[in-house]
Amino acid sequence: MRKIKDLDCVLLIDDDRPTNFIHKKVIEKAGLEVEVQALTSASEALDFLTGTGKYAGVPQLHRPGIIFLDINMPGMNGWEFMDAYHQLSESQKARIVVIMLTTSLNADDRERAQQDKDIATFYHKPLRSEMVMELVNLYFLNDNAETPLGLN
């Protein structure tokens, strides 16, 4: 297992439990020493990020370095999650790389993701270990970037 600086946790947000299970195994296969938090609701994911709801007062919650976000979910979908995510403080969003990971073939979804400054990229499911390592190399191991995405 390989420990990557600033990558202690990966957050999976997908309402499909089997998909989360498979994606967790893919991340493990990539050989990264990270906690993988798999949540089935976007609203719960917001609670996790803000330390509210059932996560209020939970000691030592790891801040995710990468969020893999599904678009089509019941209740709050991925776009609604992003609307709420935009309202978070910069410190709550700091050093997080958001990836849309979806089965959507809608070109409008891809375009919308590309226009969102907080979404790094748009991938189609299923997640593969090569995709994970590509992201790690680009956003966490790039010597030219002081922080992921070059954010300060």
WOLINLIN-V635309 format. One record per helix or strand of 3 or more residues. SS is the DSSP state (H for helix, E for strand). FROM is the first residue (numbers start at 1). LEN is the number of residues. If there is no record, write none. Layout:
((SS:FROM:LEN) (SS:FROM:LEN))
This chain:
((E:9:5) (H:17:13) (E:35:5) (H:42:9) (H:53:3) (E:66:4) (H:78:9) (H:90:4) (E:97:6) (H:107:9) (E:119:6) (H:129:11) (H:148:3))
